[in-house]
Every structure is written in structure tokens, then in C-alpha cells.
Amino acid sequence: MKKSLVKLAGMVFAFSVCGTIFAQEAEVVANNEEKSDVIKLSLEDAVDYALKNSRTLKSNDIDLEMKKRASSNSWNVFLPNVTVSGTMARANEYNPSGLASTMAIAKFHPEVLANGIKTDFDKEEERWNTVGTVNASWAFSVKMIAAIKKAQLDYEGGKITWEKSQKETILSIKKLYYGLVLQQENLKIQKATLENARQRYFQAQTNFKNGLVPEIMLLQNQVNYENTKPTVESAEQEFYQTLDTLAFLIGYPVGTKLELTSEIEPVYVDADTEVLLSKYGNNDLNMKSLQNNIDLIKTNKSLLGASTWLPALSVSYGWIPAYIGSEGAWHFTGDIGKDEAWYDSGKLSLTLAWNITDMLPWSSNRQQIKDLNQNLAKLELTMETLKENQKVEVRKAVNTLNQAKQQIDAMGRTVQVAQKAYEMQAKSYRNGTTELLDLRDSEKSYNEAKLGLLSKKMTYISALLDLENTLNTTLTK
């Protein structure tokens, strides 16, 4: 009996061990699968992926391609208009004069005009006639040159708009990425604080059971731990919501698990306002876009003025063969080679035309020229405003960089002091010589110092990104 019980106990123990092993293996597999679903994403990876997969940038690519095609084929305004047609018509009532022309009928059927005899001549074939038309026309005016120039300037403006969109999207991605890293570091600090609160709470439980601390200390640790949990959970939820925004912005499906691998470590640059403006002041994309609009207005104004005074030329040629042979319209194929069977009423014409109305001082053309002059003056004022605003933005960014650099150095030293103070307080608390409130204050100061340092680094990076975007250049290597 004892042997049976021993065997049974051994079997239960073996099954329990196997079950534990299998459960551990399943947990390891699940953890590995979960980790394999996570995409490690550096800042450079995020930018590269966005350039290839961002929906906004893909839409901009399509817009630019349309403008490029329009510019490349803008010469097509000089193509002639060519039409080809063929007509077979049947007259409801027989009318010899309607076959082609009185002269042609007199040539082929003089008896019809002489005495109007219709006996053998009034046949079904005589009611039909066949006419073909090949017409080519070409017109030229100064406005055609304006259309070509406009398409070219539209493409140049499209390239500037495309570049602006690229840089603005990349700037948004970089700022969002760094903002998420800051959130992530804040979340790590809060989780570490929560873990410390949990450990202190469990330690207080043990000490209270052993009679080493009063109940009030146990309750204080419990309240601190319970109050910290909702804050950490809210911060974590906010972080993952923002992470979904980043995934959507760069082109990943919403819900994709991302792990940010880059850190907030700025690359410091020597920035001087006057030097930067002299080297990169003309690179501003807003100024380039505005200059493109100014060039477009100037071109329209000059060509509109030329079209007001210069004539328009039109050239037209038509070949209109009509069958008027004696065999009738149904049998024209048998007489195609005979001269008397076909009659050509086509012609060549060349025309010069002046629009006298456009030359009048109060005409639409002359008024448009005046409007263009005023719009040009407004754009030139806007250009001056942009240049002054650029100076303000560059000066502001440079001041922010210099100030942030000084604050980063100072706060780096503050973090070291706060860390040392916290470690000393934690040691004293474990030895029972420091109150919980003092320890929490020390921990809070240490966390605030770390977040403050990261925040100033973030400020430096953000100001540098704005400065590079304003000057349309890269200041870091």
C-alpha cells in the first residue's frame, strides 16, 4: 500500500514538474513571439520609412508628377488642329443644282440645265453625294508663349512646394519622435518610482508584522503606493496613444508595436545670427516660393502687354473632295482615278488679326496689366516681411540654443547632486533614521532634475530643427 502511495505521489510530482516546465516553455515562446512583433525604430529609420510610405508624401509626389508632365508637354499648344471626316448624303427631293455646283453639272450634264429633262437622270444614285474633308488649322499668339512659361513656372513652384512638404513632414516626425522619447523616459521614471513605492510598502508590511514599525508607517506607504499607480497607468496610456500617432504619420498601420531606440542627445553647434543669415538666408523655401510667384506675375504682365499690341496669326488648309461623277455616289469607287469624278472645294488661308478693343485704356487686358502691377507690389512687400521675419526667427533660435546649452550644463550638475542626495536618503530610510516624507521629497527632486535635463535637451534639439528648417540647410554633420 505504501509502495502504491509512493508511486502515485511520484507520478503526481512528475506531472506537476512537467506541467510547470511546459508552462514555462509556453510563457517563453509567448514572450518571444510578442517581442518578435515589436519593430525597433530609430529616428533615422522613422524618417526613411516615412519618405517611402507616408501617405501625405505620396500624394505630394503625384502632384509634382502632374506638374512635371504639364511642363514637359507645354509645347503642345503649337500643335495644329487636324480633323478628318467623310460624309454620304441623300437628298429628299431630286435637285441637280445640289449635287455639287452649277459649273460642275454644266460640264458633265449640260442637258439638265438646257431643258430640265429628268426622265433617265432622276435615279436613286443621283440623290446621293459623297464628300470627304481633311482640315488642318494652326494659330499663333503671344498668349501661347505665356501658357508655356506658366507651365514651366508652375513646375518650379511645384518642386518648391514638394520640398517644403518633405521638410515639414520630416520636421514633424522628428519632433514627435523626440517628444515620445521624452514621454518614454518620464514613464520609466514613474514606473521606477512606483516600484520603489511598492517595495517600501511590502517592506513596511514585513516590518509591521515583526513589530519593528508602527501601523501609521505601514498606512503611509500603502497610500503612497496606491496613489502612484493611477498616475503611471494614465502616463502609459497617453504614451501608447501618441505612439499610434507616430506609426500613422510615417505610414505604419495603426496599432503597430514600435520600440523607440534613439535617445535625446543633442549635437551642439556654434550658431551666430549674422553668419547664418549671410550664408543661408537665401535658402528659405518660403522666399523661393514667393519669388516664383513674382516671376510668374512678371511673365504674365509682359506677355499680356505684348498680346495687346501684336496680332494673332492663323493658318488653315482644307482638302474637301466631293464625288460628282456620272455613276452616282454608290459607284464612286470605280471612278476614283478620273479627274472629272472628283471636285475639291478646299482652300489655304492665312489671317492676321488685331484685337482693337484690347488696345483701349479701359479694356480688360489693360486693366489686368494694372492689377498685375499692384499684385506685384504686394508680393514685393511680402518678400520684405519674410526677410525681416526670418531674421527674427533665426535670432530667436540662436538665443534659445545658447541658453539651452548653458542650462543643460547646469542641470547636468544638478542631477548628479540630486542623485547623491536621494541615495543618501534611501540609505538613511533603510536604517530607520529618515522619515518617509523626506525620502519622497528627495526622490521627487531627483526625478524632476532628470526630467528637467531631458526637457532642456529636447528644447535644444527642437530649436536646432526649427533653425535648420528656417534656413533650409543642415547645420549638424
C-alpha positions in Angstrom: 0.0 0.0 0.0 2.8 2.3 0.9 4.6 1.5 -2.4 1.4 2.3 -4.3 1.1 5.7 -2.5 4.8 6.4 -3.2 4.3 5.6 -6.9 1.2 7.7 -7.0 2.9 10.6 -5.3 5.8 10.2 -7.7 3.5 10.3 -10.7 1.8 13.4 -9.4 5.1 15.1 -8.7 6.3 14.2 -12.2 3.2 15.5 -13.9 3.4 18.7 -11.9 7.0 19.2 -12.8 6.3 18.5 -16.5 3.3 20.9 -16.3 5.5 23.6 -14.8 8.2 23.1 -17.5 5.6 23.1 -20.3 4.0 26.3 -18.8 7.4 27.9 -18.6 8.2 27.0 -22.1 4.9 28.2 -23.4 5.4 31.5 -21.5 8.9 31.9 -23.0 7.5 31.2 -26.5 4.7 33.7 -26.0 7.2 36.3 -24.8 9.5 35.7 -27.8 6.5 35.9 -30.2 5.5 39.2 -28.5 9.0 40.6 -28.8 9.2 39.5 -32.4 6.1 41.6 -33.2 7.8 44.7 -31.9 9.6 46.9 -34.5 12.7 48.6 -33.3 12.6 52.1 -34.7 15.4 54.6 -34.6 15.0 58.2 -35.6 16.7 57.6 -38.9 14.6 54.5 -39.6 11.4 56.5 -38.9 12.4 59.3 -41.4 13.5 56.8 -44.1 10.3 54.8 -43.7 8.1 57.9 -43.9 9.9 59.1 -47.1 8.9 55.8 -48.7 5.5 55.1 -47.2 3.9 58.4 -45.9 0.5 58.9 -47.5 1.0 62.7 -47.4 4.3 62.5 -49.2 2.9 60.0 -51.8 0.1 62.5 -52.6 2.7 65.2 -53.0 4.7 63.0 -55.4 1.6 62.6 -57.5 1.0 66.4 -57.6 4.6 67.0 -58.6 4.4 64.4 -61.4 1.3 66.1 -62.8 3.1 69.5 -62.9 6.2 67.9 -64.4 4.2 66.3 -67.2 2.3 69.6 -67.9 5.7 71.4 -68.1 7.3 68.8 -70.3 4.4 68.9 -72.8 3.6 72.6 -72.6 4.8 72.9 -76.2 1.7 71.1 -77.4 0.0 74.5 -77.7 1.8 74.8 -81.1 0.3 71.6 -82.4 -2.1 72.2 -85.4 -5.7 71.1 -85.2 -6.2 68.4 -87.7 -9.6 66.8 -88.5 -10.7 64.2 -91.0 -14.3 63.4 -91.9 -16.3 61.7 -94.6 -20.0 62.2 -95.5 -22.5 60.5 -97.6 -25.8 62.4 -98.0 -29.1 61.7 -99.8 -31.4 64.5 -100.9 -35.1 64.0 -100.1 -36.0 65.6 -103.5 -34.0 65.5 -106.7 -32.3 68.8 -107.3 -29.5 68.9 -109.9 -28.0 72.1 -108.5 -27.5 70.5 -105.2 -25.1 67.8 -106.5 -22.0 70.0 -106.3 -22.0 73.2 -108.2 -23.7 74.6 -111.3 -20.4 74.7 -113.1 -19.7 71.1 -112.5 -23.2 69.9 -113.6 -22.9 72.0 -116.7 -19.7 70.2 -117.5 -21.0 66.7 -117.0 -24.8 67.1 -117.7 -25.4 70.1 -119.9 -28.8 68.7 -121.0 -30.2 69.1 -117.4 -29.5 72.8 -117.4 -30.6 73.2 -121.0 -34.1 71.7 -120.9 -34.6 70.3 -117.4 -35.0 66.7 -118.7 -35.3 64.4 -115.7 -36.5 61.2 -117.4 -33.5 58.9 -117.2 -31.5 61.2 -115.0 -33.7 61.1 -111.9 -32.2 57.9 -110.4 -31.7 56.9 -106.8 -27.9 57.2 -107.2 -28.3 60.8 -108.3 -29.9 61.7 -104.9 -26.6 60.7 -103.1 -23.3 62.6 -103.0 -20.0 61.8 -101.2 -17.8 64.4 -99.6 -14.6 64.0 -97.7 -12.9 66.6 -95.6 -9.3 66.9 -94.3 -8.8 70.2 -92.5 -5.7 71.5 -90.7 -5.5 74.8 -88.9 -2.8 76.4 -86.8 -2.9 79.6 -84.8 -0.3 81.6 -83.0 -0.5 84.3 -80.4 1.7 85.7 -77.7 -0.6 84.1 -75.1 0.6 80.7 -76.2 4.1 81.6 -75.1 2.6 82.7 -71.8 0.9 79.3 -71.4 4.3 77.5 -71.9 6.1 79.8 -69.4 3.3 79.4 -66.9 3.5 75.6 -67.0 7.3 75.8 -66.5 7.0 78.2 -63.5 4.2 76.0 -62.1 6.5 73.1 -62.2 9.3 75.1 -60.5 6.8 76.2 -57.9 5.6 72.6 -57.5 9.1 71.5 -56.8 9.4 74.1 -54.1 6.1 73.1 -52.6 7.1 69.4 -52.7 10.4 70.2 -50.9 8.6 72.2 -48.3 6.1 69.4 -47.7 9.0 66.9 -47.4 10.9 69.0 -44.9 7.8 69.9 -42.8 6.7 66.3 -42.6 10.2 65.2 -41.6 10.4 68.0 -39.0 7.0 66.9 -37.6 8.2 63.3 -37.4 11.5 64.2 -35.7 9.7 66.4 -33.1 7.1 63.8 -32.4 9.8 61.1 -32.1 11.8 63.1 -29.6 8.6 64.0 -27.7 7.8 60.3 -27.5 11.3 59.6 -26.2 10.8 62.2 -23.5 7.4 60.6 -22.6 9.1 57.2 -22.6 11.8 58.4 -20.2 9.2 60.1 -18.0 7.2 56.8 -18.0 10.3 54.9 -17.0 10.9 57.3 -14.1 7.3 57.0 -12.9 7.5 53.2 -13.1 10.7 53.2 -11.1 9.0 55.4 -8.6 6.0 53.1 -8.5 8.3 50.1 -8.0 10.2 51.9 -5.2 6.8 52.7 -3.5 5.8 49.0 -3.9 9.0 47.7 -2.3 8.7 50.2 0.6 5.1 49.2 1.1 6.0 45.4 1.2 9.0 46.2 3.5 6.7 48.1 5.8 4.3 45.2 5.9 7.1 42.9 6.9 8.4 45.3 9.5 5.0 45.9 10.9 4.4 42.1 11.3 7.7 41.9 13.1 6.8 44.8 15.3 9.6 47.0 14.0 7.4 49.9 12.8 4.1 51.4 13.8 0.9 50.9 11.8 0.9 54.6 10.7 4.1 54.0 8.7 2.5 51.0 7.0 -0.5 53.0 6.1 1.6 55.9 4.8 3.5 53.5 2.4 0.3 51.9 1.3 -1.4 55.2 0.4 1.7 56.4 -1.4 1.8 53.2 -3.5 -1.9 53.2 -4.3 -1.9 56.9 -5.3 1.1 56.4 -7.6 -0.5 53.6 -9.7 -3.2 55.6 -11.5 -0.7 58.3 -12.5 1.6 55.7 -14.1 -1.3 54.0 -15.9 -2.5 57.3 -17.3 1.0 58.2 -18.5 1.4 54.8 -20.1 -1.9 55.1 -21.9 -1.0 58.5 -23.2 2.3 57.3 -24.4 0.9 54.5 -26.5 -1.8 56.7 -28.0 1.0 59.1 -29.1 3.0 56.2 -30.4 0.0 55.2 -32.6 0.1 58.8 -34.0 3.7 58.4 -34.9 3.0 55.0 -36.6 0.2 56.5 -38.6 2.3 59.6 -39.6 5.2 57.5 -41.0 3.0 55.0 -42.8 2.7 52.0 -40.4 -0.8 50.5 -39.7 -2.3 52.0 -36.5 -1.6 49.6 -33.7 1.8 48.5 -34.9 4.1 47.9 -31.9 7.1 50.2 -32.0 10.1 50.3 -29.8 12.0 53.6 -29.9 15.7 53.1 -29.8 17.2 56.6 -30.2 17.9 58.9 -27.3 17.6 62.6 -26.6 21.2 63.5 -27.1 21.7 66.8 -28.9 24.6 67.6 -31.3 25.8 71.0 -30.3 26.7 73.6 -33.0 28.3 77.1 -32.9 25.5 79.4 -34.0 25.9 83.1 -34.9 22.9 85.0 -36.3 24.7 87.2 -38.7 26.9 84.4 -40.1 23.9 82.1 -40.6 21.9 84.7 -42.4 24.7 85.7 -44.7 25.4 82.0 -45.6 21.9 80.5 -45.7 19.5 83.5 -45.8 18.5 83.0 -49.4 17.8 79.2 -48.9 14.4 79.9 -47.3 11.7 77.9 -49.2 9.0 80.4 -48.4 11.1 83.1 -50.1 11.8 80.8 -53.0 8.1 80.1 -53.4 7.2 83.8 -53.2 9.9 84.6 -55.8 8.4 82.0 -58.1 5.1 83.8 -57.8 6.7 87.1 -58.5 8.4 85.7 -61.6 5.1 84.3 -62.8 3.3 87.7 -62.5 6.1 89.5 -64.3 6.0 87.0 -67.1 2.2 87.2 -67.4 2.4 91.0 -67.4 5.0 91.2 -70.2 3.2 88.7 -72.4 -0.2 90.2 -71.7 1.1 93.5 -72.8 2.7 92.0 -76.0 -0.6 90.2 -76.9 -2.4 93.5 -76.6 -0.5 95.2 -79.4 0.7 92.2 -81.5 -1.6 90.4 -84.0 -2.7 86.8 -83.8 -1.7 84.6 -86.8 -3.9 81.8 -88.1 -3.2 79.4 -90.9 -5.8 77.0 -92.3 -5.8 74.5 -95.1 -8.6 72.3 -96.1 -8.9 69.5 -98.7 -12.6 68.7 -99.4 -13.0 66.2 -102.2 -16.7 65.7 -103.4 -17.7 63.0 -105.9 -19.9 64.3 -108.7 -19.3 61.7 -111.4 -22.0 60.4 -113.6 -22.0 56.9 -111.9 -23.7 58.3 -108.8 -22.5 58.2 -105.2 -22.8 54.5 -104.8 -20.3 53.8 -107.6 -17.7 56.4 -106.8 -15.0 53.7 -106.2 -14.9 52.9 -109.8 -14.1 56.5 -110.9 -11.6 57.5 -108.1 -8.9 57.7 -110.7 -10.8 60.0 -113.1 -10.4 63.8 -112.7 -14.0 64.5 -113.8 -15.4 62.4 -111.0 -14.0 64.4 -108.0 -14.2 68.1 -107.2 -12.0 69.8 -104.5 -13.6 72.8 -102.7 -10.8 73.2 -100.1 -8.5 76.2 -99.8 -5.5 77.6 -98.0 -5.9 80.8 -95.8 -3.6 82.9 -93.8 -5.0 85.5 -91.4 -3.6 88.3 -89.2 -6.0 89.7 -86.7 -5.6 92.6 -84.3 -8.0 93.0 -81.3 -8.5 96.7 -81.3 -10.7 96.5 -78.2 -7.7 95.2 -76.1 -5.8 98.3 -77.0 -8.2 100.7 -75.4 -7.1 102.1 -72.0 -10.2 100.8 -70.2 -10.2 97.3 -71.9 -10.0 94.1 -69.9 -6.4 93.5 -71.0 -5.2 96.9 -69.9 -7.0 96.6 -66.6 -5.5 93.1 -66.0 -2.0 94.6 -66.5 -2.7 97.3 -63.9 -4.0 94.6 -61.5 -0.8 92.6 -62.1 1.3 95.6 -61.3 -0.5 96.1 -58.0 -0.2 92.4 -57.1 3.5 92.5 -57.9 3.9 95.5 -55.4 2.1 93.5 -52.7 4.3 90.4 -53.2 7.4 92.6 -53.0 6.2 93.9 -49.7 5.5 90.4 -48.5 9.1 89.4 -49.5 10.4 92.2 -47.3 8.2 91.0 -44.5 9.5 87.4 -44.9 13.1 88.6 -44.8 12.6 90.5 -41.6 10.6 87.6 -40.1 13.5 85.3 -41.0 15.9 87.5 -39.0 13.6 87.4 -36.0 13.2 83.6 -36.2 16.9 82.9 -36.6 17.9 85.3 -33.8 15.3 83.7 -31.6 16.5 80.1 -32.4 20.2 81.1 -31.8 19.3 82.6 -28.4 17.4 79.5 -27.5 20.3 77.3 -28.4 22.8 79.2 -26.4 20.5 79.5 -23.4 19.6 75.8 -23.6 23.3 74.8 -23.8 24.1 76.7 -20.6 21.0 75.2 -18.8 22.0 71.7 -19.9 25.4 72.1 -18.4 24.0 73.4 -15.2 21.3 70.8 -14.9 23.7 68.0 -15.5 25.5 69.0 -12.3 22.1 69.3 -10.5 21.2 65.8 -11.5 24.4 64.5 -10.0 23.8 66.3 -6.7 20.1 65.2 -6.6 21.1 61.6 -7.3 23.6 61.6 -4.5 21.1 63.2 -2.1 18.5 60.6 -2.9 20.9 57.7 -2.5 21.9 59.0 0.9 18.2 59.5 2.0 17.3 56.0 0.8 20.1 54.5 2.8 19.1 56.5 5.9 15.5 55.4 5.4 16.5 51.8 5.4 18.4 52.4 8.6 15.4 54.0 10.1 16.9 57.4 10.6 14.9 59.3 7.9 11.2 59.8 7.6 9.2 58.6 4.5 8.2 62.1 3.7 11.9 63.2 3.5 12.7 60.2 1.2 9.8 61.0 -1.1 10.8 64.7 -1.3 14.4 63.6 -2.2 13.1 61.1 -4.8 10.8 63.7 -6.3 13.7 66.2 -6.6 15.9 63.6 -8.2 13.2 62.7 -10.8 12.4 66.4 -11.5 16.1 67.0 -12.1 16.4 64.1 -14.6 13.2 65.2 -16.4 14.4 68.8 -16.4 17.7 67.8 -18.0 15.9 65.8 -20.7 13.5 68.7 -21.3 16.3 71.1 -21.9 18.0 68.7 -24.3 14.6 68.5 -26.0 14.4 72.3 -26.2 17.9 72.4 -27.8 17.1 69.8 -30.4 13.7 71.4 -31.2 15.3 74.9 -31.6 18.0 73.4 -33.8 15.4 71.6 -36.0 13.5 74.9 -36.4 16.6 76.8 -37.3 17.6 74.3 -39.9 14.1 74.3 -41.3 14.1 78.2 -41.5 17.4 78.3 -43.3 16.7 75.2 -45.3 20.1 73.7 -44.5 21.7 71.1 -42.3 23.9 72.5 -39.5 24.9 69.2 -37.9 27.3 66.7 -39.6 
